[in-house]
Amino acid sequence: MILKQKLFFTTLVFCLLACFGVKAQTENISPLRASASSFFHPTGADSAWVDSVFRKMSRKERLAQLFMVPVYSRDPQNKQDSVINLIHKYKAGGIITFQGGPVRNAILVNRIQQGLDVPALVATDGEWGLGMRLDSTVSYPFQMTLGAIQDNKLIYEVGQQMATQFRRAGMNVNFAPVVDVNNNINNPVINFRSFGENKYNVAAKGIAIVKGMQDGGLLTTAKHFPGHGDTDVDSHYDLPQLKFTRERLDSLEMYPFKQLIIEGISGVMVAHMNIPSLDTTKNLPSTLSQPIVTDLLKNKLGFKGLVFTDAMNMKGVVKYHPKGEAAVLAIKAGNDMLEMVENLPESINAVRKAIRKREIRRKDVNARCKKILAAKYWAGLNNYQPVYLENLTKDLNPASATDLNTRLAEAAATTLVAPADTIIKTTEKVVVLSIGSVDLTVFQKSISSNNQVTLLNLAKDADAKKVDAIRKQLQSADKIIVGVHDLRERPRSVLDHNSAVINFVNELVLTNKAYINILANAYAMAGFKDLEKSRGLWVYYQDSPFTEQAAAKVMQGELTTSGKLPVTVNTTFLSAQGL
């Protein structure tokens, strides 16, 4: 099979151990270096196909290969038709899919591809799988959760399964993984999307998941170069500025990117950030900076794969460089593909004008067009087949994904305070209290199915009267098993529980009866007091049926934890802690 014959990595042994702790611990892990991706330098049949397709293209069509257009299968039909007509008219080189369902999305992708002489690259943001964008599909744990896992073979499996599901859905590019080193608890945009704050662990996890995806025939993208982990501004809404020295950026933020480049990653996405130590141009985002994209990423770091911009409609770029101007600067900077330009016709025309004025060299556009075509050949688009719709949703929800999600949740579970005794005993009155959920949780049901326990629930917005009612019911308990649940779709650093509820958890900690299970972002622990005084304390990084089941197993003595904190929460709970 073509995809299997053209693997990105000719040889690669990914890290088998998580890279936590001091540098000396991680330097002992030495992945075997691989040759560059095959499409970087096409030869033979792939080169012949690339040359043949390229020769048939007009200059305008070659330029259009550098643009990716967003599509939404949830949009009304008239809007979808308008976008499809735009893509077909300009023969865009790629599309990026957003919210919708798997069948609706596949129908939309099929319609787009059938109207193109050269099939488009089809991408999505699948940091935790197709479920990040498409309903009725699999979501794997967030990257912070994966960052706690000590066995990187599991991370490789995630990548493999993602590749299978993406390709079944008609997609060939994943804008993942995030390899930003998140060492800022207040980061509003990366946070739980990162593998953590340890650069060695981030690199090792990135290598493992990338190898899994690329071994499965899926193009991957490390983001957000040169590193978006230590910012307190979301580039979707403004232009962040990194004021760190070049030396700091090189040694910390860029470390995972450099390792992934060595290992042969197929793509890198450049962030929208102003970085004076790398380019002194005022208000210039890194995506539009030639010193950053070409001089640093391509030349100094030697990256030969596809360079993608972050979305070109984000305020981090359009605030100071609107529409066509941004497209011209992005191509001048050295990017290969521009994601989500605000106005495709205007952007293409602006770049054509810049070529005529010799601000952009046509040979550079042609070279990038050929690189994109080579990537399409690698992804099998030289032999394009439409998405087969029958059993699609079933195929995208295999039993193997449920099994892997179970193993991942269990492997991530982290003990921070180990109990000195057996938690559940038949001779003691045990209460299982879920805080943040008004309904019985999987956590509670799993424990009560095997044990005589009392189940109580407290809403995240409970008033003082309701809190007091729960307090009275707990007075006769010998032990209180507490689940702190964040049921939001994406867990943030700060829980949305009110002060009465937070203070009640603090009160429970000091009763010497409480075993606390944090089913939320690890950073959320910073919002409580004295958690280290709990009779037992565990963190699971997010709330899902899988993490709740893992927590229930821990409470019943059925699971020994092995996870380590991938981030520092405060002066008490530090990165790499875990008993």
N, C-alpha and C positions, 0 to 999 in steps of 0.2 A: 504494500500500500504506500502511495506517494508520501503521506504524512509520516509514516514510520521510517521511511528511507531517508528522510531529510530532517533528522532531529537536530535541534539547536546545539545540544551538547554531545560531543563525541565521547567524552569521558567525564564523569562528574560524580564524586562521592560527597553528598551533602552532609552537613554536621548532624551527628547522631545524638549529640547532647545539647541542651539549651546553653546559651552563652551568657550566663549570669556571673556576677561577681567581678573580681579583679581581673585585670588584663592577663595576668599570668595564667589564670584558669582557662581563658578562652583561646589564648595563642596556641594551646596544645591541639586545638581542632584545626586541621589543615585540609580543606577540601581539595581534591585533585583538580588542577586547572584544566580548562577545556578550550578547544579551539573556537574561533568566532562562529557566529551563526552562519549557516550555509547561504542564506540569501544576501549576506553582506557582499559577497563576491560570487555572483552566479556564474556557473560554468555549465557546459553541456546542454541538456534539454531545457533546463530552466532559463539559461541565457538565450537560447534560440527563441523560446516563447516570449521572453521579455522584449527582445529586439523586434520580433515580428509584430507584436501588439503596438510597440512604441512607434514603429514606422508608419502604421496606419492612422495614427492620431494626428489631428491638427494641433497647431501650437496652443490654441485655446483649450483643447481637450487635455493636453499634457499638463497645463497649468491647473485645470480643474481637479486633477488627481490629488492635489495638495489640500483639498478642502473636505471637511466632514460636516454633514448636515444633521441636526437633531430631528428625530421622529418619535411620535407618541401614538401608540396604538389605541390609547384611550380617547384620543381626540375624535370629534365628530367627523363623519365621512367627507364632508366638503373641505374640511381643513386638511385631512389626510391627502385628498386628491390634489389640493393646491401644492403641498410639499412634494408629493411624488412628481408632479409636472415640473417643478423647479429642478429637482434632482435629475430628471430625464433630459430636460432642456440643456442644462449645463454639464451633464455627465460627471457629476461629483465623484471623487475617488472613494469616499467613505460615508457611512452614516453612523450615528450613535443613537441607540434606542433608549427610551425612558419608560415611564410608567405605562402599564397595560397588563394584559394577560398573555400567557404563552401562545395560545392559538391565534388570538388577534394579532399579536406581534409577528408571528410567523407568516400570517397572511399578508401583512403589510410588507415584511421583508421580501417575500416572494414577488409581490407586485413590483417593488422597486427593482429587484434584480432582473426580472424578466424584461424590463424596458431598457436595460443597459447593455451596450456592446461589451464592455469590460465590467464584470461584477464588482460591486463595491465591497470594501472591507466593512464588516459589521461589528461594531463595538458596543460595549456597555460598561458602566461602573459596577463591577461585580466583586467588590471587596470581600463580601461574605457570601458570594454566590449570586445566582440569578435572582434570588429572593430580594436582593437590594433594590431591584427595579421592577420585577414582574411578580404579580400575585400568583398564587397556586404553584409556586416553585420552591426549591430548597434554599433555606438560609443556614449557613454554617455559623459558628461563633464569630463574634467580632474579634478583630485582631488583638485587642488587649487581652481577651480571654485566651487566645492561642499563644500569646506571649508568655503565659504562666506555665505552659506545658513543657516538660523536660525531654520528651521524646520527639525529635523532629521527623521521625518516620511518619508520625501521625499528620504532621503538617504537609508532608509530601502527598499523603493520601488525599488530603483536602484538595490540593492542586489537581491531582489526577481526576477526581470526581467532578470538579468544576469543569475541566476540559471536556469531559464526556458530555456533560449537560449543555454546555455552551454550544458545542458543535451540533448536538441534536436539535438545538433551538435555532440553528442557522447563523450562529455568531462565531467569529474567528479572532476577535481581539478583546481581551479583558483589560480595562484600565485599572489594573491592580498588579501587585500589592502596593499599599502605602508603606514606604520605608523611611518615613520621617521619624526622627528620634524625638519622642514626646517627653520633654523634661520640664514642661510648664503646665502645672495643674490647672491654670486658667485658660489654656488654649481652647478657643471656642469652636474650632473647625476640625482639628485632628483628633486629639484626645483618645477616646476608645477605639478609633480607627487605626491606631498605631500599635505595633508589637510591644512598645514600651520605651523606657528611657536608656536602656543599656545598648550602646551601638553595636556590640558584638552579637547580642541576642537578636536585635532587629535584623542585622545582616544575615545571620544563620537562618532565621525563620523565613526571611525573604528569599534566600537561595533555595530552601526546601520547597516552598510553595511554587516558586517559579519553575523549578525543575519538574515538579509534578504536572503543571499546566503545559509547559512546552514539550515534555515527553508525550503528552496527550494531543499534541498538534494545535495548541492554542497560543496565539501571540500574546505576550504579556507586556506590562508597562509599569516600571518603577516610578513612583511619584511621591512627593512633589519637589523636584530638583530645584535648587541645591539643598532643600530641607526646610519644611514648614512646621517643625515640631515645637520651636520655642518662640511662638508669636502669641499676642493677645488680641489680634485683629483678624477677622474672617475676610479673606480676599474675595469672597462672593459679594461683599458689601463695601469694601474699601481697599486701599492699597497698603498692606503691611510694610513696615520697614525693619529690616534686620541690621542692627548696628554693630554686629560682631566683627572681629578682625578676620582677615583672610585665613590666618593660621587657625583660629578657632573653628571656622567653617570647614576647613580642610580636614581637621583632626576629628571633628564630631559630626556635624550635620551631613557632610558628604561621604563619611566612611561607608555606610551601607550601599550607597550608589556605586562607589568605587569597587566594592567587592562584587556586586552584581554585574558590573561591566566586565570584570575579569572573568566571571563565570559564564558570560555569554547571553545576558538578557536581551530580548529582542527589541524592547522599547523603553524610552524614558519620557516622562511628562514633566515639562518645566512649569514651575509655579509662577504666579503673579506676585512678586515681592520686589520692593526697592532695596537694593543691597549696596550701599555706598562703597564698601571695601572692595567690591568686585567691579562696580561701574558707578562712577561719580555723577552720571547724568541725573539731574533732578527729576523726580516723579516718573522715572522710567522703570516699568516692571521688568523682572528678569526674563520673561518671555520675549520681550522686544529688544533684548540686549545682545549685541554681537559678541562683546567680551565674555559674556556668560554662556551663551548657547554654542557659539562656534569656537572661540578661543579656549574656553575652559572645558566644556563638556565634550566637544568633538575632537579638539586638537590635544589639549593637555591630558585629558583622561582617556583619550583614544576610543571614544564610543562611536561605533560604526553602524548601529542599528537605527530604528526609526525614532525621530525626535518629535513628540507631540506637544502642542501648546495645551495648557489648561483651557477651559472653556473661554472663548474670546468674547462672550457677552457678560462676563463678570465685571463688577465695578472696579476690581483691582487693575483692570486694563482699560476699560472704556471711560473711566472717570477723567483721564487725562489724554486719551488717544482714541477718538471716536472712529467707529466703523472702518472705512477704507484705509484710513491712515494706520490703524492698528494692524491690518492685514499686511500692508506694505512693510512695516517695520518688523513684523514677525518673520516674514520671509527673508528680509535683509539680515535678520539676526542669525538665520540658519536653520529654523524649524522645518521639518519635512512635511508635517500635516497640521493644519489649523482646525481646531475643534470648535464648532458652534460659532462661526462668525455671525455678527448681527444681521448682515444683509449680504447674501451670497453674490448677487449680480454686481452690487456696488463694490464689493471687495475684489472680485475678479477683475472688474474694469480698472480699479485703482492700481492693482498689481500690473496689469498689461500696460497701463500708462507709465508706470515706473520702469518697466522693461524698455519701453521705447525711449525713455529719457536716460537710459543706461544707469539707472540707480540700482537695478537688479540685473544680474547677468542671466541671459537665457540659458546658458550652459548649466548654470546652477539649478535652474528649474528643471531642466531635462534630466540631470543626474538624480534629483530627488524623485522625479516621476519614475525613473527606471528602478530606483530602490523600492518604491511602493509597489511596482509591478512584480518585482522579485519576491516581496513579502506575500503578495497575492498568490503567486505560484506555490510558495512554500505552504500556504494555508489551503491549497487544493482548489483555488478558484479558477485555475486553468481548465478544470473539469467540473465546473459548477453544476450542482444539483439542487433543485428547490427543496425547501423543508417539507418533509413528509408529515402530513397533518394527523393521520390516524394514530391513535394512542399516544399523542404527543405529551399531554399532561401526565399521563401514567408513566411514560418513559422518563420524564423529568423529576419524578418522585420515587426513585428506587428504594427498595428495602435497605440496600447497602448504605444509603445516605443516613437513614435513621440509626443504623448500627454505628456508623462513624460518629454521628453527632452525640450518641450516648457515650462512646469512648472518649471523645474530646472533652465533654463536660466533666467526666470523672477524672481525667488526667489534669484538668485545670484547677480542680478543687484545691484550695490552699488553707492549711491550718496555721493560724497565727497564735492562738492560745490553746494548748492541748488540755483536755479535761483529765482530771486525776482519777476519775471513776467511770464506770459504765453509766451511760446517760439514762437509758430507759430500764427501769427495774419494776417488776410486777408488784413489789412491796411498797412502791412509792406512787404518789399522785403526780402525774406528769401532765402538764398543759402544753399544747402546741398552739402558739399564737402567731398568726400571720398579720403583719403590719403593712398596710398599703393596699390591701385587697379586701373588699367587702364580701367576696365569694370565697368558698372553700378552695384552697389551692391544691395543685398536684402534690406539693410538699406535704400538706396536711393529710391528704387522702392516702398517700403512700405510707406514711407512718401509721395512721390509724387502721390501715388494712391488716396490720400484723400485731397491733398493740392496743391495750386498753388505755386510751388517752382522752383528754378533754380538748376539744377544738374551739378556739376563739378567734375572732377577726376584729381588726381595728382599721378603719378607713384612714387614708393619709390626711384627710381634712377633718378628722374627728374633733368635736369641741370638748371643752373641759368636762362637761357632764358625761359624755360617752367614755372619755378616758377614765374618769373616776369609777364608772360602772365596771370597766374591765379590771381596774386596780382591785376592786373589792372581790371580784371573782378569782383573782390570783392569790389572795391572801392565804388560802388553805393549801396551795400547791407546794409540793416538795421541790419540784424542778419545773423550769419554764423554758421550753424550746422556742426560740423566737426566730421567725423568718422576716427579714426586712426586705420588702419587695419594691422594685422600681418597675412598674408596668408600662412605662412609656416605650414607644417604639425604639427609641435610641437613648441609651442611658447617659445622663450627663454627670458632671462632677459634683453637682449639688442636687440632692433630692428635692422633690417638690412637695414633701410632707410639711405640714405646718409646725409651728414651734411647740405647740402642746404635745404633739406626737413625738417629735424629736426629744423633747425633755423627758417624756415618759420612758423612752428607750434608755436614756441616760440614768434614769431612776432604777430601771430594771437591772442594769449592769451592776449596781451597788447592792443588790439584794443577796448576792452570793447564791442565787438560784438560776441565773440566766445563762443559756447557751445560745450565743448570737450567730445567726447565719445571714451574711450580707449577700443578698441576691440582687446586686446592683453594681454600678461602676465602683472600682476599688477606691477612687478618689472620694467617693461619698462618705467614707469612714471619717474623713477630716471634719465632717459636720457634727460628729458625736464627741462626747467627753468620756474619758476613762475606759474605753473599750478593752484595753489590756487587762482590766480588772474583772472581766467576764469570767465565768467558770469554764467557758470554752468559746472560741471565736474562729469563724471560718469565712472566707470570701470566695464567691463563685463568679464575680465580674459582670454578670448580667442575669436577667430573669427570663427563663425559658422552661418549657416542660422538661428539657434534658438537665438543666442545672438544678431544677427543683427535685428531680428524681435522684440526682447525685447527692444533693444535700440530705435527702431522706435516708439514703443508704449510709451516709456518714453518721447520722444521728443514731442509726440502729446498729452501728458497728459492723456494717457489711462492706465498707470501703475504706481503705487506707489511703490517705491523700499524698500527693507528690508534687503539687503545684508550688510555684514560687512567685512572690509578688514581682510583676514586671515593671512597676513604678514605685517611686517613693511617695507615700501619702502625707506623712508629717515626720516629726522627729522620733516618733515611736515606731511607726511602721515603714520600714525602709525597703528599697528595691532588693530583691533576692531573698527576702525573708520567707520562711515556710518550713514548718516542722514535719 
